[in-house]
Amino acid sequence: MKNLISSKEVVEFFKEEIDKYLKEGYDLSNEVVKIQVHQQIYKKAIKTIYKNHFFNKHSKIGAEVQQMLLDWEAGKPEVVALWKKMNQWVYDGFEVTYKDLGVEFDSYYYESNTYLLGKEVVQFGLEKGIFEKDPDGSVWIDLTEDGLDRKIVLRSDGTAVYMTQDIGTAIQRVKDNPDVGGMVYTVGNEQDYHFKVLFLILKKLGFDWAEDLFHLSYGMVELPSGKMKSREGTVVDADDLIEEMVVTAKEISEELGKLDGYSEEEKANLYRTIGLGALKYYMLKVDPKKGMMFNPEESVDFAGNTGPFIQYTYARIQSILRKADFDYNVTSNVVEMHEKEKELIKQVALFPEMIQSAAHNHSPALIANYTYDLVKEFNSFYQNVSILGEENLDKKIFRVQLAKQVGETIGLAFSLLGIRVPERM
């Protein structure tokens, strides 16, 4: 490794990486920051050098992998058959998880179908002088004048890289949806640099719509025991986590003892609604650009800024509506309102503005935390103002109508977050 570190190529690698950190505002005159940055670069250097040089070019397995990629691009039947078989295992697993989470997609784009388009565009870019070919046959784009670095878009053996595939996919998506007003790439912040390069390449290729591409760079999730790292095995399988949340919801619900009269099927559905609501809300209440600590038990707490707390308030409102033994769908003649009613109305009225703000800022956290504020306001109203016990019929009608409006707002807000609300809890 000593000989490798002293090589010209590695020195250049370190220089380019340090330049990136400097451009991002890191103060390398600070000794602590400098050590941290150098440690990160060193880790990346070992990984990159090992993969690009030792594994890809000199190891027997690396040579076999490279040959398999060439065979795949050439359409060799047995390689394509194996690839399809293994891919299907992944797709089948994804389908189970997506179904549990209530996630649906209008369309799918596979890089295996778009990489050829990407290679065609690279050839076009070569002819226009946007890309350049190195002596070994690999194709690059030089973005140093734009504050970035050189980026490979085709390997020396002619095979595509991730960037090639992403170029082709972006172009195909716009071809299929010519009226699209923009595209949001929801990918972790570890890929910040990749998307800066992708968007810039598309702009240099002359695609006007590239101005409307946005990378929603979300932070990483940590466990109480530390960061989740696949290489160290400290990850949580999504399906296991979902089931753990359902079990936790069941245990807490049974402790509260409020499920008398529920059938076993109703209980099972409720546990899943609460568990998934807790999981989704806990994740979504944090601004997507920030990292977060995920604590499964804390997320299922029925008090505080949690999904179950909001779901419970929604169920409480539905209980009020069921107990209302009078027609509350009529116009009430309330002249004077309680201060708590005024505050609650103000909070409900903010909802349309909050939706617009969440969309503009690409942050579902704004909707999540708005809903929590609304629920707090309703519970304060509920504790201080009599609803069904109010003797004045006009006031009683108005308060039930207000409670109904709050319930509908909670339900709509949670539907935007992909979270179900129970009629009873």
N, C-alpha and C positions, 0 to 999 in steps of 0.2 A: 504493500500500500504506500510505502514511503516514496518509491519511484514514481508511482502514479500521481501522488500529490504534487510532485515537483514538475510534472509535465506542463507544457505550454497550454494545452487544452484545458487542464484543470484550473490553472491560474486565471485563464480567461473566463472560465465558468464562475469562479469566485468574484471576479471583478464585476461581471454583469449582475450577479445576485446582490452584491453590495450596492450597486447603483440603483437597483430597484428599491431597496430599503431606504436609501437616501431620498429618492424621489417621493416616497410615501411619507416622508417627514420624520423618520427615525433619527434621533440624536446620537450618532455614533461617537461623539466626544464623551458621552456618559459611559463610564466603564461597565456598569451593570448592563445597560442596553446593548453595548458592543459585544459583550460576552454572550448574551442571549441570542443576538442576531447571528453571530458566528457559529453558535451551536446549531441553530436551525439550518444555516447554509451547509454546514458540514454534513448534517444528516441527509439533506437533499442531495448533496454531491455524491455521497456514498451510494445512495439509492440509484441516482441517475447514471453514474459511471458504471456501477455494477450491471445495471440493466442494459445500457446502450453498448457497452464494450465487452465485458466478460460474458454476460448471459447471451446477448443477441449475436455476438460475432465469434466467440471463442468456445462456448460450451456446447456439448453434444445436444443437450435438451433444447438450448436456445436455437440451434441450427434447425432442429426438427420442428420447433414452433414456427420459425420463420418460413420453413418450407410448407407447413400446413396452411399458413396464411396465403401463400402464393397459390397453393392448390385450391383453397377456398375461392379466391378471386377468379381462378381459372374455371371454377365450376366442377371440380373433380367429384364424381358422384358419391363415393364413400365418405369423403370429408364433409360434403354438404349434408349427407344423411346424418352423420354423427352430430354435426353442428345443430341441425334441426331438432334432433332428439334431446340434446342437452338444453337447448333454448326452451323447449316445451316444458321441461321440468320447472324452469324458472317462471314461465308464464302461468302455469297451473298454480304455483305457489303464490304468485302475486294476486291471482284472481281470488283466492281464499281470503287473503288479507284485505284486499280492497272491498270485498263484499262485507266483511266484518266492520270495516270502518265507514261503510256507506259511500264509498268513492266510486264515481263513474266517469268514463271518458267518452267524448263524442267521436274521437278518431285516434288512431295510433300511427306513429311514424317510426319505422325501423331503419337504423343506420345501414343495415345490410341492403336496403332498397335505395338509399340516397347517396351512398358513397360514390357511385358511378357519375352521378350528376356533379358531385363535388370535384371529381377528377377532371371532368369536362371543363368546369369553370377554372380550375387551376391551369389547364392548357390554354384557355382563353387569356388568362392573366399573364401567362408566359409570353404569349404573342404580343400583348399590349405593354410588356415591360414592367408589369406590376410585380410579378414574381421573377426569381432568378434561379438558374440551375448551377449547382456546384459541380466540380470536376468528377465527383463520384456518382453523379446522376440524380442526387436528391434535389428537391425543389424547395426554396425558401422565400420568405418575404422579409425585407429589411425595414424594420420600424424604428430604428434608432433615432431618426430625426423627429419622431413623434413621441420620444421619451420612453419607448419600449425597447425590445431587442429583436434579434433575428428569430424568426419562427419557421420551423419546418412544416411543409404542407404535403409533401410526398417523400417517402423514403427512397433510398438509392435503388432499391429493387422495384420501384414503381408502385408499391402498396400504399394504401391510404392510412392516414393517422386520424386521431379524433377530430382535429381541426378541419380536415378535408370533409369528414362526414357531417360535421356541424354546419359547414358552408352549404353543402348540398341539401341538408334537411331544412334549413332556414329558407332557402330559395323555393323548395318544393311546397312548403307550407303557405307561402305567399301566393304561389301559383294556384294552389287549391282554394285559397281564400283571398281573392284580389281586393276585396273591400275591407280587409282587416285594418284596424286603426293603430295597431301596434302589437307587440308580443312581449310577454313577461316570462323570463327564464327563472324559475324558482329552483335555485341550486345553492349549495352551501358556500360559505365565504372562502373555502379553500380553493375555489375555482374563480376567484375575482379576476386574476390576471388573464386566465383563459378567455373570459368573455370580453374583457377590454380588447384583446387581440382580435377575437372573432368579429365584433362589431366594427372595429376599425378596418379590417380586411374587406368586409362587405361594403363599407362606405367607399373604399378605394376602388372597388370593382364597379362602382357607379350605381348602386342600388339606393335610391332615395329613401325607401322605407326603413333603411338601416338606422335612420335618425330616431325612429320610434321603437327601437329595441331596448329592453330594460332588463337588467339582471337583478332580481330580488335576492340579494345575498344574505342568506339567513345564518345566524350564529349556531354554534355547536351545542349539543345537549350533554350535560354532565350528570353523573350519578352521585349520590352521597359519598361513594367510595372513590370518585375521581372521574376523569374523562372516559368516554366510551372509545375504545381503540380495538379495531377488528384484529390487528396483528397480535395483540396481547390477550385476545379472548374476552376482554372486558366490554362486551356488547350485550344488549338486550334484544332478543328475538321479538319482533313485533307481535307475532301470534301469541307467544308466551306472555308478553306484557299485557295484551288484551285480556287473556284469561285470568291473569293475576289481578287485574283491575276489577273484573267481574266478581271474582272470589272475595276480594276486599270489600266491595260494595255489599255483597251478601252478608258478610260477617258484621259489618257496621249496621246494616238495616235490621238484622235479627237482634242485635244488641238494643236498638232503639225500640223494638217490639211494637211497631205500628202497622203490621201486615195482617191483622186479623181479618178473615173473610176473603183473603186472596187465594186463588187456586195455585197449584204448583207451577202451572204454565205462566200465570200472571206474575208470580214471583220471579221466575226465571227471566222473563222479558224485562221486568223492572230492574233486576240486578244488572242486566246487560246495558240497559238505557243509562243507568246511573254510572256504571263503570266506564263505559265509553265516553259519556258526557264529562266525567272527571278527567279522563286522559286528554281528550281534545281541548277542553277549556284550559287546563293547566298549561298546555303547550301554546295555545293561541293567545293567552292573556299577556304574554311577554312579546314585546316588539320583535318582529322576526329578525331584525339585524343584530340583536343582542344574543349573547350566549345565555344559557340558563341551567339551573340545577333542577333535575326532575326527582321529586320524592313521591313515590306511589301512594303511601299512606296519607301524607299531607293533602294530596290532591282529592281524596275521597272524603275529606272532612266536611261535615254538614254545617259548618260555620265558617265565616270568612269568605275571602274572594276565591270561591271554588265553584265548579259546575254543579255539584249536588245542592249547594246552598241556594243557587239560583233556580234549579229545578224544583226544589222544595217550595220555594215561594210561588212559583207558577202553579204547582199542585194546590197550594193553599188558596189561591185565587179561584181555581176551578171548583174547590169545595164551597167557597162563598157563593158562587153562581148556582151551584146545585141546590144549596139551602135556601136561596131566595125564592120564596113561595108567592111571589107577586110579579106582575108584568113590569119589568124594568126597561123595556124597549119603547118607552114613551118619553115625551119631552117633560123634563122637570122644571119647576119654577124656583130655582135657588137664586136668591138675591145676594146673600152674604155667604162667603166661603171661609172655611177654617184656614189658618195659615198653612197647615200641613197639606191641605188640598191644593193650594196655590203652588207650593213648592213641587208637588208631584206633577201637576200639569206642566209646569215649566220644564221638568226633566223629560217628560214624554215628548214635548214639542221639539226637543233637541235631536230626536232620532233621525229625521231626514238629513239634517246637516252632518250628523256623525257618519252616516253611510257615505256621503260624498267625500268627507275627509278621509275615511278609511280607504276608499278607492284611490284617491289622489296620492296618498302616502303609502299605498301598497301595504297596509297594516291592519289585519283583522283584529289586532290587539285593541284598537280604538273601539271597535264594536263590543268586544268582550268586556272591557272595563267600563264602557258606558252602561252596559246591561247590569253590571254589578252595582254601579251607582244608582241606577233606577230601582233595583231591588232593595237597596238600603233605604232609599227614600220611601218606597212603598211600605216597608216594614216599620218605619218610623210613623208613617201615616196610620198603619194598622194598629200600632200600640197606643196611639194618642187620640184616635177618632173612632167613635162607634160606627159600625157599618150596618149590619143587620139589626143591631139593638137600638138604632136611632128611631125615636118616636115620630119625628116629622117625616111624612111619606116622601115629600119632594127631596129632602136631603138624603133619605135612604136610597131613593132611586138614583140620584146623582152619584152617590158614593159607590154603588154597585156598578154603574156605568163606567166610572173612573177606574175601578178595579178591573173590569173587563178589558178596558183599553190598555191598561198596564200589562195584563196577561197576553193580549194579542201582540204587543210590542216585544215582550220577552220571547214569545214563540217565534216571531219573525226574525228577531236578532239571532236567536240560536239556530234557526234554519239556515241563515246566512253563514253560520260557523259550522254547519253540518252536524249539529247536535240536536237530538230529539228531546222533547219535554214530556213527562208523564202526566196523565190526568189525575192520578192519585199517587201518594207516597206515604 
